[in-house]
Amino acid sequence: DSATGRTTTLPAAGSHVSSLRLAFASCQSYNAGFYTAWRDVATADLDAVLFLGDYIYESALVNLLGSARSGDALAEATTLEDYRRKYRTYKTDPDLRAAHEAHPFVPIWDDHEIVNDYDRRIFSEDPARAAAAYRAWFEYQPVWPTDGTRIHRDLPWGDLGHIFMLDGRQYRDPHREDGLPFGPMPITTHETAPGRTMLGHHQRQWLLEGLSAASTRSTWKVIGNPVMIAPLRVLDLDTPELRELDPDLPEHAGLYTNSSFDSWDGFVWERHEVLSHLERNSIANTVFVTGDYHSFWQSGLTPDFDDASSPVVANEFAVGAISSGGGAVNENLLFGSAEHGPYQPGFNFVDGSHNGYGILEARPDEMVVTYFANDATSRTSTPRPTARFGIEAGDPMVHTERL
């Protein structure tokens, strides 16, 4: 017999809600590690789980540091049956099944549900593969395809919270082809070009209008975000002296460790559009919960991080991988440990070495986010709390407690 799971419906529109507890997680390469984090999540008291992308990996060879276990023997998924086989394999794990049985999941995809670092060109260059991967995702995820392949959506949680889940893939412009797999790279006018988009025009307008509407109805705005929005710049070249020597320097000139510019660093104009919208419209209490980077980060977000007077308008909580390996590979290689990177601007917290997940708890007067970390290459490594962050409603300053 099939196991029996449970779920919940959203609170009635406008109803008073006193608390909201969400787990958020991403990146669960099957062969790279064990799902002990999901075992933890399954027993937690939660309203829902936000899954932020890379539920499967199209390749069984993506973990460069070796495999902790076997089971995903399919080297590369390209057909519908291939992708279905991937999901069936992943869902044999008892800890992942237990988490699904215990809590409703609210998932989005990132890239590995189709192929690494893809963008909208996939629909012209390999439409059969894109169609197969998307169909399999809808077949194996608790999301009903009501509007083609659209997955961006919002969940109002009474008067307490409003959740926005983003699609950072199928509408995005192509990234630079000359990026290196490792090491810092200079930002160029390609990344800073006006109009360059990750979200696409319609999704961006939906998000901005939704944030404005939610600001009058809900205390907290939570954005499920597939890739890091905070800048990963380690050498600031956007100084008055250098700009005088070279007036054509790109905006926010410098060296960045996310060398492929696959994150929001590759979409500078659109990032500014989103964050400046929060500032212009006085939209407070906004947080981004983020996956993708296999490591834990926390930072305040400003519309213009090269302007000292630019205010913090939101906070980002980027979470480590459930099982995928490598951590913050570039930063760990460059600086010995990602925590020691000379980031400009800086981060409040960095852990570039552990797997894990996060839990967000919102109440009318404050939000608390806790990071739980473990080593997924060990079947017995139990996640433990490593950092706790508090935000008071109306004040974007984060109070950080290392545990």
LINRAPE-V62937 format. One record per residue. SS is DSSP state (H for helix, E for strand, - for the rest). OMEGA is omega in whole degrees, -180 to 180 (none if undefined). Layout:
ss = {SS;SS}
omega = {OMEGA;OMEGA}
//
This chain:
ss = {-;-;-;-;-;-;-;-;-;-;-;-;-;-;-;-;-;-;E;E;E;E;E;E;E;-;-;-;-;-;-;-;-;-;-;H;H;H;H;H;H;H;-;-;-;-;-;E;E;E;E;-;-;-;-;-;-;-;E;-;-;-;-;-;-;-;-;-;-;-;-;-;-;-;-;E;-;-;-;H;H;H;H;H;H;H;H;H;H;H;-;-;-;H;H;H;H;H;H;H;H;H;-;-;E;E;E;-;-;-;-;-;-;-;-;-;-;-;-;-;-;H;H;H;H;-;H;H;H;H;H;H;H;H;H;H;H;H;H;H;-;-;-;-;-;-;-;-;-;-;-;-;E;E;E;E;E;-;-;-;E;E;E;E;E;-;-;-;-;-;-;-;-;-;-;-;-;-;-;-;-;-;-;-;E;E;-;-;H;H;H;H;-;-;-;-;-;-;-;-;H;H;H;H;H;H;H;H;H;H;H;H;H;H;-;-;-;-;-;E;E;E;E;E;E;-;-;-;-;-;-;-;E;E;E;E;-;-;-;H;H;H;H;H;H;-;-;-;-;-;-;-;-;E;E;E;-;-;-;-;-;-;-;H;H;H;-;H;H;H;H;H;H;H;H;H;H;H;H;H;-;-;-;-;-;E;E;E;E;E;-;-;-;-;-;E;E;E;E;E;E;E;-;-;-;-;-;-;-;-;-;E;E;E;E;E;E;E;-;-;-;-;-;-;-;-;-;-;H;H;H;H;H;H;H;-;-;H;H;H;-;-;-;-;-;-;-;-;E;E;E;-;-;-;E;E;E;E;E;E;E;E;E;-;-;E;E;E;E;E;E;E;E;E;-;-;-;-;-;-;-;-;-;E;E;E;E;E;E;E;E;E;-;-;-;-;-;E;E;E;E;E;-}
omega = {176;175;179;178;179;178;-179;172;179;173;178;-179;177;-178;179;178;-174;179;178;179;-178;164;173;-170;178;164;-175;175;-172;-176;-173;-176;-178;-175;179;176;178;176;177;-178;-177;-177;-177;176;-172;171;-179;175;173;177;-164;172;-177;176;171;171;-176;178;175;-175;-173;-180;-175;-174;178;-176;177;179;177;179;175;-174;-177;-173;-176;177;177;-177;179;-180;176;-178;176;179;177;-178;179;178;-178;-175;169;-177;-175;-180;176;178;-180;178;177;-180;-174;-170;170;177;174;-172;163;175;165;-174;-170;171;171;-179;-174;171;-178;177;-173;179;-179;-175;175;-176;-180;-175;-179;179;179;-179;180;-178;-179;179;180;179;-180;179;-172;177;-179;180;-179;-179;-176;-175;-178;180;178;174;178;-172;-179;-179;175;-178;-179;-180;-175;-173;175;-175;176;180;-172;170;-178;-173;-163;180;-169;173;-179;175;-178;-178;-175;179;178;-180;-179;174;-179;179;177;173;-178;178;174;-178;-175;-175;176;179;-180;-168;167;-173;-169;-174;-173;179;179;179;176;-179;-177;178;179;177;179;-180;-178;-177;179;-174;-172;179;-173;174;-177;-177;175;-164;-172;-177;-173;177;176;179;177;179;-179;173;-178;177;-180;180;178;-178;-180;179;176;177;-178;-179;-177;175;177;176;-179;-178;179;176;-176;-177;175;-161;178;-177;179;-180;179;173;177;-176;-170;-178;-177;175;179;178;-178;-175;178;174;177;-179;-176;-175;177;179;-175;171;179;177;172;170;-162;175;167;-163;174;-176;-176;179;172;180;169;-176;177;178;-179;-173;172;177;-176;-179;-180;-172;170;-177;-179;175;177;174;-180;-168;176;-178;172;-177;-174;-170;173;-176;177;-168;-177;-175;178;179;-176;-169;-177;176;-178;-179;-174;-178;179;-172;-179;8;-174;178;176;-177;175;170;-174;-170;-170;167;175;-176;177;172;178;176;-180;171;-176;-175;-178;172;176;177;180;175;176;-173;176;175;-174;177;177;180;-175;-179;-178;178;177;179;-179;179;177;-176;178;176;175;179;179;-178;-176;180;-180;175;-173;176;176;-172;none}
//
